[in-house]
Amino acid sequence: MSETPWWRGAVIYQIYPRSFLDTDGDGVGDLPGIVERLDYVAGLGVDAIWIAPFFRSPMADFGYDIADYRAVDPLFGSIEDFDRLLAKAHALGLKVMIDQVLSHTSDQHAWFKESRSGRDNPKADWYVWADARDDGTPPNNWMSLFGGVAWQWEPRRGQYYLHNFLTSQPDLNFHHPDVQRAVLDNVQFWLDKGVDGLRLDAINFCFHDRQLRDNPPKPQAMRVGRGFSPDNPYAFQYHYYNNTQPENLAFLEELRGLLDRYPGAAALGEISSEDSLATMAEYTSGHRLHMGYSFELLTNDFSAAHIRGTVEQLEAQMTEGWPCWAISNHDVERVLSRWGNGDASVRLANMLTAMVCSLRGSVCVYQGEELALTEADVPYEAMQDPYGITFWPTFKGRDGCRTPMPWDESAHAGFSSGAPWLPVPAGHRALAVSRQELDPASALHGFRGFMQWRHAQAELRWGEIRFLDTPEPVLAFTRTHAGQTVLAAFNLGPSLVEVALPVSGERIDGHGLAEGTLEHGLLRLPPHGLLFARIS
């Protein structure tokens, strides 16, 4: 499969730099910390790393509010540190993807400072500005994802500006061709450096409705979403006009044209829309994004029906593109707490990893999943996330999944010599890398063993997928590639199950995880167990 692009079927390890490893004792992780632990990451058997933003920023949203797209924030190190990181990753065989936040900047960005200064400067139209209504209220009813109205009054101009996220994250006006050119120039800067891919944050938010039409209200029973809770006013309306506009498709084609000048470079778009699966299919069709990423498996619904339904719905719509799946990231509760229902067992952690890594598509694995980390309970007085502080206590924000990586059992888990920016739970220290290295039955060893085994399974990396009809809590499907078919079956529940299947085959061993049997059409799976078999 030498012709297969590296990103197809790849496992991408997400690094949240603030919480990975701190080398200078300021309590915040940094790029040298990533360099120091790249051997560990490569040893996991993953194919690539995705690094969350490390660019110059006031850190109102911890780097997703960028003040200079081409500079490394001193908190994380220097551009030379990034060059070292890139060189070492490539020497270890790891591809490097970086976050790009294109739809908005920080209000400290030089572009915004110029734009807000008046209505007659060269960048006056680089952001989304609008006059007040006759009564002084905002131009329409759009709401911010982080709570409250999505418009902020700017007295220097006597106008409102749009912010789909924090007030300090003004939205760029992508209807302006100069904005598109400037954004693509910034992307090219990192491609010239040699990065292998981009993870595009909130990529469907680049364009807004030119007419600034009101979003229609959403009935209370329909107020559910991905990445926000029902009590968030953002959930009270259909977001037909503040994102996912048709003009975005042409921009994605321009972006793809740039990427095509760098052989092997890939774009992974994060998509959260009214119909994220349909948008994923649209954004990865034609000559647009290589992969689409959504929140569809980052939900509380842990059932075989939900997983199967989500994948089948996407498969039916995504006839050209390539999906990317994730069950954890830096924005949602860790999967062992969200889906584990209090069960943080090694067996469940390894089964979940094997399950998501057996679906058709690429996979993003969030740092700490390999250790079976659960969500940390961060007390209100230690919270840092503005999103969580606003909606506390009904929504505790994203701090609980962002606590530092536990490398050893010392006071700060080997993360920092100083006080960490978020506290390290005692339970996480007990799951430290140093401790799990010594235990052959640990989640870490199970993760590594499975990843190494998966590399040799062409069917799991590139094959077509077809689901089998099975009762809850069994998820079963086949993956077929080059005339060979593998059955993958998973018991999502805590009890032994027996299910009759219309297939037979020979069990494939070597992955090292708790496995069942398939004899005479009867599938037996232990609690949170799995089975891989080559279908005859």
PAFIZA-357802 format. One record per residue (C-alpha): residue number from 1; x, y, z. Coordinates in Angstrom, 2 decimals. Layout:
<zases>
{NUM; {X; Y; Z}}
...
</zases>
This chain:
<zases>
{1; {0.00; 0.00; 0.00}}
{2; {2.87; 2.36; -0.77}}
{3; {0.46; 4.56; -2.74}}
{4; {-1.85; 5.04; 0.23}}
{5; {-1.48; 8.54; 1.77}}
{6; {0.00; 8.47; 5.26}}
{7; {-3.11; 9.97; 6.83}}
{8; {-5.56; 7.31; 5.63}}
{9; {-6.14; 4.99; 8.55}}
{10; {-3.59; 6.89; 10.65}}
{11; {-3.75; 7.16; 14.43}}
{12; {-3.06; 10.77; 15.37}}
{13; {-2.02; 11.48; 18.97}}
{14; {-3.32; 14.83; 20.19}}
{15; {-0.93; 16.80; 22.40}}
{16; {-2.29; 19.66; 24.49}}
{17; {1.00; 21.53; 25.08}}
{18; {-0.04; 23.32; 28.29}}
{19; {-0.52; 19.97; 29.99}}
{20; {2.06; 17.65; 28.42}}
{21; {5.41; 18.45; 30.08}}
{22; {6.81; 21.64; 31.59}}
{23; {10.59; 22.00; 31.35}}
{24; {11.10; 25.51; 32.77}}
{25; {9.14; 25.23; 36.03}}
{26; {6.47; 27.86; 35.28}}
{27; {3.67; 25.29; 35.63}}
{28; {2.74; 25.32; 31.94}}
{29; {3.83; 22.70; 29.44}}
{30; {6.02; 23.78; 26.54}}
{31; {7.53; 22.75; 23.21}}
{32; {10.80; 21.52; 24.76}}
{33; {8.62; 19.26; 26.91}}
{34; {7.10; 17.74; 23.81}}
{35; {10.58; 17.24; 22.32}}
{36; {11.65; 15.48; 25.52}}
{37; {8.76; 13.00; 25.36}}
{38; {8.60; 12.33; 21.61}}
{39; {10.33; 8.97; 22.08}}
{40; {7.49; 7.98; 24.41}}
{41; {4.90; 9.07; 21.84}}
{42; {6.63; 7.24; 18.99}}
{43; {6.80; 4.15; 21.21}}
{44; {3.00; 4.13; 21.47}}
{45; {2.80; 3.01; 17.86}}
{46; {0.88; 6.05; 16.61}}
{47; {1.47; 7.58; 13.18}}
{48; {1.32; 11.31; 13.85}}
{49; {0.94; 14.02; 16.47}}
{50; {-1.48; 16.93; 16.44}}
{51; {-0.30; 19.84; 18.58}}
{52; {-2.90; 22.26; 19.94}}
{53; {-2.10; 26.00; 19.46}}
{54; {1.29; 27.27; 20.67}}
{55; {1.19; 30.63; 18.84}}
{56; {1.52; 34.08; 20.43}}
{57; {-1.67; 34.72; 22.35}}
{58; {-3.06; 36.51; 25.43}}
{59; {-4.41; 33.06; 26.36}}
{60; {-8.00; 34.14; 27.01}}
{61; {-8.97; 30.82; 25.38}}
{62; {-5.62; 29.12; 26.00}}
{63; {-4.14; 29.70; 22.56}}
{64; {-7.25; 29.50; 20.42}}
{65; {-7.18; 33.31; 20.48}}
{66; {-4.17; 34.01; 18.27}}
{67; {-2.38; 37.36; 18.28}}
{68; {0.39; 36.35; 15.82}}
{69; {0.00; 33.29; 13.60}}
{70; {3.71; 33.08; 12.80}}
{71; {5.21; 33.44; 16.28}}
{72; {5.57; 30.92; 19.10}}
{73; {4.28; 32.29; 22.38}}
{74; {7.19; 32.65; 24.86}}
{75; {5.10; 30.61; 27.32}}
{76; {5.72; 27.60; 25.07}}
{77; {9.25; 28.38; 23.90}}
{78; {10.65; 29.66; 20.63}}
{79; {10.43; 29.04; 16.91}}
{80; {13.76; 27.23; 17.22}}
{81; {12.13; 24.87; 19.72}}
{82; {9.44; 24.12; 17.16}}
{83; {12.09; 23.44; 14.51}}
{84; {13.75; 20.97; 16.88}}
{85; {10.41; 19.34; 17.58}}
{86; {9.67; 18.94; 13.88}}
{87; {13.10; 17.49; 13.14}}
{88; {12.98; 14.97; 15.99}}
{89; {9.42; 13.88; 15.20}}
{90; {10.35; 13.25; 11.59}}
{91; {13.48; 11.35; 12.65}}
{92; {11.23; 9.11; 14.76}}
{93; {8.85; 8.53; 11.86}}
{94; {6.08; 10.72; 13.25}}
{95; {4.10; 13.13; 11.08}}
{96; {3.34; 16.54; 12.64}}
{97; {-0.02; 18.29; 12.40}}
{98; {-0.64; 21.71; 13.94}}
{99; {-3.82; 23.54; 14.84}}
{100; {-4.85; 26.45; 12.64}}
{101; {-7.59; 28.75; 13.94}}
{102; {-8.68; 30.59; 10.82}}
{103; {-12.18; 31.91; 11.54}}
{104; {-11.21; 34.38; 14.27}}
{105; {-8.24; 36.04; 15.94}}
{106; {-7.48; 37.53; 19.31}}
{107; {-8.57; 41.13; 19.87}}
{108; {-4.85; 41.73; 20.46}}
{109; {-3.95; 40.81; 16.88}}
{110; {-2.47; 43.71; 14.91}}
{111; {-5.16; 43.27; 12.26}}
{112; {-7.95; 43.84; 14.76}}
{113; {-6.23; 46.77; 16.46}}
{114; {-6.07; 48.50; 13.09}}
{115; {-9.59; 47.49; 12.07}}
{116; {-11.19; 48.74; 15.29}}
{117; {-9.43; 52.13; 15.12}}
{118; {-11.95; 53.56; 12.66}}
{119; {-13.99; 52.96; 9.54}}
{120; {-11.49; 54.29; 7.00}}
{121; {-8.28; 52.29; 7.59}}
{122; {-6.94; 49.63; 5.18}}
{123; {-8.25; 46.79; 7.38}}
{124; {-11.57; 48.44; 8.25}}
{125; {-13.49; 45.57; 6.64}}
{126; {-11.26; 42.68; 7.74}}
{127; {-13.63; 41.80; 10.60}}
{128; {-17.41; 41.49; 10.77}}
{129; {-18.69; 44.95; 11.69}}
{130; {-22.34; 46.02; 11.73}}
{131; {-24.36; 49.05; 12.77}}
{132; {-26.68; 48.91; 15.73}}
{133; {-30.43; 48.73; 15.25}}
{134; {-32.33; 51.96; 15.72}}
{135; {-32.78; 51.18; 19.41}}
{136; {-29.06; 50.53; 19.93}}
{137; {-29.35; 46.76; 20.19}}
{138; {-27.15; 44.36; 18.16}}
{139; {-27.86; 43.88; 14.46}}
{140; {-29.38; 40.41; 14.88}}
{141; {-30.06; 37.61; 17.37}}
{142; {-26.89; 35.55; 16.94}}
{143; {-25.54; 34.00; 20.14}}
{144; {-21.98; 33.16; 21.18}}
{145; {-21.04; 29.54; 21.81}}
{146; {-19.43; 30.62; 25.09}}
{147; {-22.57; 32.31; 26.38}}
{148; {-24.45; 35.52; 25.66}}
{149; {-24.89; 37.70; 22.61}}
{150; {-22.38; 37.23; 19.76}}
{151; {-21.92; 40.99; 19.24}}
{152; {-19.71; 43.43; 21.14}}
{153; {-20.00; 47.21; 20.94}}
{154; {-16.85; 49.07; 19.84}}
{155; {-17.02; 52.81; 20.66}}
{156; {-14.02; 53.68; 18.44}}
{157; {-16.09; 52.80; 15.38}}
{158; {-19.59; 53.18; 16.78}}
{159; {-20.38; 49.64; 15.60}}
{160; {-20.70; 46.09; 16.84}}
{161; {-18.27; 43.32; 15.92}}
{162; {-19.12; 39.62; 15.69}}
{163; {-17.58; 37.03; 18.00}}
{164; {-18.89; 33.46; 17.76}}
{165; {-16.76; 32.51; 20.76}}
{166; {-15.31; 34.80; 23.47}}
{167; {-15.71; 38.56; 23.27}}
{168; {-11.94; 38.70; 22.85}}
{169; {-12.12; 36.46; 19.75}}
{170; {-13.47; 38.70; 16.93}}
{171; {-14.51; 36.96; 13.73}}
{172; {-12.62; 37.68; 10.52}}
{173; {-14.62; 38.77; 7.47}}
{174; {-13.85; 36.03; 4.95}}
{175; {-16.02; 37.75; 2.36}}
{176; {-13.04; 40.11; 1.94}}
{177; {-10.53; 38.58; -0.53}}
{178; {-7.57; 40.21; 1.23}}
{179; {-8.50; 38.32; 4.42}}
{180; {-8.46; 35.02; 2.58}}
{181; {-5.06; 35.79; 1.04}}
{182; {-3.58; 36.82; 4.38}}
{183; {-4.91; 33.70; 6.10}}
{184; {-3.51; 31.43; 3.39}}
{185; {-0.16; 33.21; 3.60}}
{186; {-0.01; 32.36; 7.30}}
{187; {-0.83; 28.72; 6.57}}
{188; {1.91; 28.64; 3.93}}
{189; {4.45; 29.85; 6.50}}
{190; {4.03; 26.59; 8.47}}
{191; {3.85; 24.41; 5.38}}
{192; {7.17; 25.91; 4.29}}
{193; {8.57; 24.88; 7.66}}
{194; {7.67; 21.29; 6.89}}
{195; {4.54; 20.46; 8.87}}
{196; {2.69; 17.46; 7.50}}
{197; {-0.85; 18.56; 8.16}}
{198; {-3.30; 21.02; 9.63}}
{199; {-6.10; 20.49; 12.10}}
{200; {-8.53; 23.28; 11.21}}
{201; {-10.39; 24.54; 14.25}}
{202; {-14.06; 25.51; 13.77}}
{203; {-13.51; 25.51; 10.02}}
{204; {-17.21; 25.90; 9.19}}
{205; {-17.28; 29.27; 11.03}}
{206; {-15.18; 31.17; 8.48}}
{207; {-18.09; 32.79; 6.66}}
{208; {-21.24; 34.49; 7.94}}
{209; {-24.47; 35.38; 6.18}}
{210; {-23.89; 38.68; 4.38}}
{211; {-27.47; 39.75; 5.08}}
{212; {-27.06; 39.11; 8.83}}
{213; {-30.40; 37.31; 8.97}}
{214; {-31.71; 36.18; 12.36}}
{215; {-31.28; 32.53; 13.28}}
{216; {-34.67; 30.86; 13.80}}
{217; {-35.57; 29.70; 17.32}}
{218; {-35.13; 26.05; 18.26}}
{219; {-37.91; 24.28; 20.24}}
{220; {-36.93; 23.36; 23.77}}
{221; {-37.12; 19.63; 23.04}}
{222; {-34.55; 20.08; 20.25}}
{223; {-31.99; 21.99; 22.31}}
{224; {-29.19; 19.50; 22.14}}
{225; {-25.88; 19.95; 20.44}}
{226; {-22.29; 18.88; 20.19}}
{227; {-19.89; 20.84; 22.35}}
{228; {-22.52; 22.83; 24.25}}
{229; {-25.19; 22.03; 26.81}}
{230; {-28.99; 22.54; 26.55}}
{231; {-28.94; 25.39; 29.09}}
{232; {-26.53; 27.40; 26.93}}
{233; {-28.50; 30.11; 25.04}}
{234; {-26.53; 29.03; 21.97}}
{235; {-28.72; 25.91; 21.99}}
{236; {-31.88; 28.01; 21.74}}
{237; {-31.59; 28.61; 17.97}}
{238; {-30.77; 26.91; 14.69}}
{239; {-27.39; 28.16; 13.48}}
{240; {-28.25; 28.60; 9.83}}
{241; {-26.66; 32.01; 9.31}}
{242; {-23.68; 32.52; 11.64}}
{243; {-21.71; 29.55; 10.24}}
{244; {-21.59; 26.85; 7.53}}
{245; {-22.23; 29.23; 4.66}}
{246; {-21.98; 28.09; 1.01}}
{247; {-19.12; 30.53; 0.29}}
{248; {-16.89; 28.41; 2.54}}
{249; {-16.68; 25.67; -0.09}}
{250; {-14.75; 27.82; -2.55}}
{251; {-12.34; 28.88; 0.20}}
{252; {-11.72; 25.23; 1.13}}
{253; {-10.85; 24.56; -2.50}}
{254; {-8.34; 27.44; -2.39}}
{255; {-6.86; 25.98; 0.79}}
{256; {-6.63; 22.54; -0.80}}
{257; {-4.89; 24.05; -3.81}}
{258; {-2.24; 25.45; -1.45}}
{259; {-1.83; 22.11; 0.33}}
{260; {-1.44; 20.29; -2.98}}
{261; {1.79; 22.21; -3.53}}
{262; {3.23; 20.33; -0.52}}
{263; {3.19; 16.58; -1.27}}
{264; {1.70; 14.58; 1.59}}
{265; {0.29; 17.58; 3.47}}
{266; {-3.23; 16.90; 4.77}}
{267; {-6.06; 18.96; 6.21}}
{268; {-8.36; 17.73; 8.98}}
{269; {-11.36; 19.98; 9.54}}
{270; {-13.20; 20.23; 12.86}}
{271; {-16.89; 20.59; 12.04}}
{272; {-19.78; 21.46; 14.35}}
{273; {-22.94; 22.41; 12.47}}
{274; {-26.67; 21.74; 12.59}}
{275; {-25.97; 18.53; 10.65}}
{276; {-22.30; 17.83; 11.24}}
{277; {-22.27; 14.53; 9.37}}
{278; {-23.73; 16.12; 6.24}}
{279; {-21.25; 18.99; 6.52}}
{280; {-18.36; 16.52; 6.94}}
{281; {-19.43; 14.79; 3.74}}
{282; {-19.75; 18.09; 1.88}}
{283; {-16.44; 19.49; 3.14}}
{284; {-14.48; 16.35; 2.17}}
{285; {-16.04; 15.90; -1.28}}
{286; {-14.53; 17.26; -4.44}}
{287; {-11.18; 18.99; -4.02}}
{288; {-11.61; 20.24; -0.43}}
{289; {-10.49; 18.80; 2.91}}
{290; {-8.75; 15.44; 3.16}}
{291; {-10.55; 14.47; 6.38}}
{292; {-13.49; 15.62; 8.49}}
{293; {-13.69; 15.56; 12.28}}
{294; {-16.83; 16.04; 14.35}}
{295; {-18.25; 15.71; 17.85}}
{296; {-20.61; 12.85; 16.94}}
{297; {-18.80; 10.27; 19.12}}
{298; {-17.91; 12.84; 21.79}}
{299; {-21.39; 12.54; 23.26}}
{300; {-22.82; 10.87; 26.36}}
{301; {-24.64; 8.19; 24.34}}
{302; {-22.62; 5.00; 24.72}}
{303; {-24.63; 2.41; 22.86}}
{304; {-23.92; 0.14; 19.95}}
{305; {-26.92; 1.69; 18.18}}
{306; {-25.51; 5.22; 18.49}}
{307; {-22.05; 4.25; 17.25}}
{308; {-23.41; 2.16; 14.39}}
{309; {-26.01; 4.76; 13.43}}
{310; {-23.44; 7.56; 13.40}}
{311; {-20.96; 5.65; 11.27}}
{312; {-23.59; 4.32; 8.86}}
{313; {-25.15; 7.75; 8.42}}
{314; {-21.77; 9.22; 7.57}}
{315; {-20.88; 6.33; 5.27}}
{316; {-24.12; 6.87; 3.35}}
{317; {-23.30; 10.55; 2.78}}
{318; {-19.49; 10.59; 2.57}}
{319; {-19.03; 8.96; -0.81}}
{320; {-15.69; 10.63; -1.58}}
{321; {-14.11; 11.83; 1.65}}
{322; {-12.40; 10.21; 4.58}}
{323; {-13.65; 10.40; 8.19}}
{324; {-11.63; 10.91; 11.33}}
{325; {-13.03; 9.60; 14.60}}
{326; {-12.38; 10.55; 18.20}}
{327; {-13.93; 9.57; 21.52}}
{328; {-11.97; 12.11; 23.60}}
{329; {-10.33; 15.50; 23.10}}
{330; {-9.44; 18.69; 24.95}}
{331; {-13.02; 20.01; 24.82}}
{332; {-15.08; 17.17; 26.32}}
{333; {-15.23; 14.98; 29.40}}
{334; {-12.75; 12.11; 29.20}}
{335; {-14.27; 9.00; 27.68}}
{336; {-13.76; 6.71; 30.67}}
{337; {-15.90; 9.06; 32.75}}
{338; {-18.36; 9.90; 29.98}}
{339; {-18.90; 6.35; 28.74}}
{340; {-17.46; 4.36; 31.63}}
{341; {-20.33; 4.95; 34.07}}
{342; {-17.87; 4.80; 36.95}}
{343; {-15.88; 1.93; 35.46}}
{344; {-12.33; 3.11; 34.83}}
{345; {-10.98; -0.38; 34.20}}
{346; {-8.01; -1.19; 32.02}}
{347; {-10.16; -3.61; 30.05}}
{348; {-12.74; -0.95; 29.17}}
{349; {-10.05; 1.59; 28.25}}
{350; {-8.29; -0.81; 25.90}}
{351; {-11.54; -2.05; 24.36}}
{352; {-12.64; 1.53; 23.59}}
{353; {-9.30; 2.27; 21.94}}
{354; {-9.53; -0.90; 19.86}}
{355; {-13.12; -0.12; 18.88}}
{356; {-12.53; 3.41; 17.61}}
{357; {-9.31; 2.33; 15.90}}
{358; {-11.20; -0.39; 14.02}}
{359; {-13.78; 1.92; 12.41}}
{360; {-13.22; 3.01; 8.82}}
{361; {-11.28; 6.24; 8.94}}
{362; {-8.43; 7.88; 10.75}}
{363; {-8.44; 8.34; 14.52}}
{364; {-7.47; 11.11; 16.93}}
{365; {-6.36; 9.80; 20.33}}
{366; {-6.14; 12.37; 23.13}}
{367; {-3.14; 12.36; 25.45}}
{368; {-3.82; 10.25; 28.53}}
{369; {-6.24; 7.83; 26.88}}
{370; {-3.42; 5.32; 26.75}}
{371; {-3.21; 5.58; 30.54}}
{372; {-6.96; 5.11; 31.16}}
{373; {-7.26; 8.57; 32.70}}
{374; {-10.67; 9.66; 33.96}}
{375; {-12.07; 13.18; 34.14}}
{376; {-10.47; 15.22; 36.92}}
{377; {-12.73; 16.97; 39.42}}
{378; {-11.34; 20.50; 39.41}}
{379; {-12.74; 22.65; 42.25}}
{380; {-14.27; 25.98; 41.30}}
{381; {-11.47; 27.98; 42.92}}
{382; {-8.89; 26.19; 40.73}}
{383; {-10.83; 26.47; 37.46}}
{384; {-9.20; 28.23; 34.52}}
{385; {-11.61; 27.68; 31.61}}
{386; {-13.76; 30.79; 30.98}}
{387; {-16.41; 28.58; 29.37}}
{388; {-16.73; 26.49; 32.55}}
{389; {-16.57; 29.47; 34.89}}
{390; {-19.48; 31.07; 33.01}}
{391; {-21.72; 28.00; 33.15}}
{392; {-20.64; 26.51; 36.48}}
{393; {-22.03; 24.46; 38.23}}
{394; {-24.33; 22.89; 35.60}}
{395; {-21.39; 22.71; 33.15}}
{396; {-17.91; 22.51; 34.61}}
{397; {-16.09; 23.39; 31.43}}
{398; {-13.05; 21.76; 29.92}}
{399; {-10.51; 21.88; 32.75}}
{400; {-11.27; 18.32; 33.88}}
{401; {-9.85; 16.81; 30.70}}
{402; {-6.92; 19.24; 30.52}}
{403; {-5.08; 18.44; 33.74}}
{404; {-1.36; 17.59; 33.39}}
{405; {-0.06; 14.28; 32.09}}
{406; {1.12; 12.08; 34.96}}
{407; {4.64; 10.93; 34.20}}
{408; {5.57; 9.69; 37.67}}
{409; {4.13; 9.48; 41.18}}
{410; {5.75; 12.62; 42.59}}
{411; {3.73; 15.56; 43.93}}
{412; {3.21; 17.15; 40.52}}
{413; {3.35; 13.81; 38.67}}
{414; {6.66; 14.68; 36.99}}
{415; {4.88; 17.30; 34.90}}
{416; {6.57; 20.36; 36.43}}
{417; {8.99; 21.40; 39.14}}
{418; {6.60; 24.26; 39.92}}
{419; {2.91; 24.47; 40.72}}
{420; {0.96; 23.23; 37.66}}
{421; {-1.56; 25.52; 35.97}}
{422; {-4.23; 22.94; 36.86}}
{423; {-4.01; 20.53; 39.80}}
{424; {-2.98; 16.91; 39.26}}
{425; {-5.53; 14.50; 40.78}}
{426; {-4.15; 11.92; 43.17}}
{427; {-5.90; 9.22; 41.16}}
{428; {-3.93; 10.24; 38.07}}
{429; {-0.61; 9.93; 39.87}}
{430; {-1.52; 6.32; 40.57}}
{431; {-1.84; 5.85; 36.80}}
{432; {1.49; 7.50; 36.00}}
{433; {3.55; 6.35; 33.04}}
{434; {6.41; 5.25; 35.31}}
{435; {4.07; 2.96; 37.25}}
{436; {2.34; 1.51; 34.21}}
{437; {5.66; 0.77; 32.49}}
{438; {6.35; -1.76; 35.26}}
{439; {2.98; -3.52; 34.92}}
{440; {2.58; -5.77; 31.85}}
{441; {-1.21; -5.77; 32.44}}
{442; {-1.48; -1.97; 32.42}}
{443; {-3.59; 0.09; 30.04}}
{444; {-0.38; 1.55; 28.59}}
{445; {1.01; -1.85; 27.61}}
{446; {-2.39; -2.85; 26.23}}
{447; {-2.53; 0.32; 24.13}}
{448; {0.96; -0.20; 22.72}}
{449; {0.37; -3.85; 21.96}}
{450; {-2.84; -3.14; 20.09}}
{451; {-1.34; -0.28; 18.06}}
{452; {1.61; -2.38; 16.97}}
{453; {-0.71; -5.24; 16.01}}
{454; {-3.06; -2.90; 14.10}}
{455; {-0.22; -1.70; 11.87}}
{456; {-0.11; -5.16; 10.29}}
{457; {-3.89; -5.33; 9.70}}
{458; {-4.53; -3.75; 6.31}}
{459; {-8.25; -4.44; 6.62}}
{460; {-8.55; -2.31; 9.78}}
{461; {-6.57; 0.55; 8.31}}
{462; {-8.04; 0.83; 4.84}}
{463; {-10.94; -1.61; 4.44}}
{464; {-14.61; -0.97; 3.69}}
{465; {-16.99; -1.34; 6.63}}
{466; {-20.28; -3.22; 6.98}}
{467; {-22.19; -3.62; 10.24}}
{468; {-23.83; -6.83; 11.43}}
{469; {-27.17; -6.93; 13.22}}
{470; {-26.45; -7.59; 16.89}}
{471; {-28.35; -6.82; 20.09}}
{472; {-27.07; -4.33; 22.66}}
{473; {-24.42; -4.08; 23.96}}
{474; {-22.59; -5.78; 21.09}}
{475; {-21.13; -3.79; 18.22}}
{476; {-19.99; -5.93; 15.31}}
{477; {-18.83; -5.11; 11.79}}
{478; {-16.60; -6.40; 9.01}}
{479; {-13.71; -4.63; 7.31}}
{480; {-12.84; -5.79; 3.80}}
{481; {-9.69; -4.94; 1.85}}
{482; {-8.02; -6.56; -1.15}}
{483; {-10.38; -9.53; -1.02}}
{484; {-9.76; -10.24; 2.67}}
{485; {-12.42; -9.71; 5.37}}
{486; {-11.96; -9.28; 9.11}}
{487; {-14.75; -9.42; 11.67}}
{488; {-14.46; -6.98; 14.58}}
{489; {-16.82; -7.47; 17.54}}
{490; {-16.95; -5.52; 20.80}}
{491; {-18.86; -6.03; 24.03}}
{492; {-19.68; -2.53; 25.30}}
{493; {-21.20; -3.95; 28.47}}
{494; {-19.86; -5.25; 31.80}}
{495; {-21.28; -8.80; 31.52}}
{496; {-20.52; -11.86; 29.44}}
{497; {-22.59; -11.98; 26.22}}
{498; {-23.43; -14.65; 23.68}}
{499; {-24.71; -13.71; 20.21}}
{500; {-25.47; -15.81; 17.16}}
{501; {-23.72; -14.51; 14.04}}
{502; {-24.25; -15.48; 10.40}}
{503; {-20.48; -15.75; 9.84}}
{504; {-17.66; -18.03; 10.79}}
{505; {-13.95; -17.58; 10.77}}
{506; {-10.59; -18.05; 12.44}}
{507; {-9.71; -15.86; 15.39}}
{508; {-6.83; -13.44; 14.90}}
{509; {-4.65; -13.26; 17.99}}
{510; {-1.66; -11.13; 18.85}}
{511; {-3.31; -7.89; 19.96}}
{512; {-3.07; -8.90; 23.62}}
{513; {-6.54; -7.70; 24.70}}
{514; {-9.38; -9.56; 26.42}}
{515; {-10.90; -11.62; 23.65}}
{516; {-13.82; -13.92; 23.06}}
{517; {-14.54; -16.89; 20.83}}
{518; {-16.49; -17.58; 17.64}}
{519; {-17.48; -21.22; 17.26}}
{520; {-20.23; -22.64; 15.06}}
{521; {-21.70; -19.17; 14.57}}
{522; {-21.86; -18.41; 18.31}}
{523; {-19.94; -15.32; 19.44}}
{524; {-18.98; -15.25; 23.12}}
{525; {-17.45; -12.05; 24.49}}
{526; {-16.25; -11.48; 28.06}}
{527; {-17.13; -8.20; 29.85}}
{528; {-15.72; -5.34; 27.76}}
{529; {-14.08; -7.94; 25.59}}
{530; {-13.55; -8.11; 21.85}}
{531; {-12.84; -10.47; 19.03}}
{532; {-11.12; -10.18; 15.67}}
{533; {-11.55; -13.03; 13.21}}
{534; {-10.64; -13.60; 9.58}}
{535; {-13.84; -14.51; 7.79}}
{536; {-13.64; -17.58; 5.59}}
</zases>
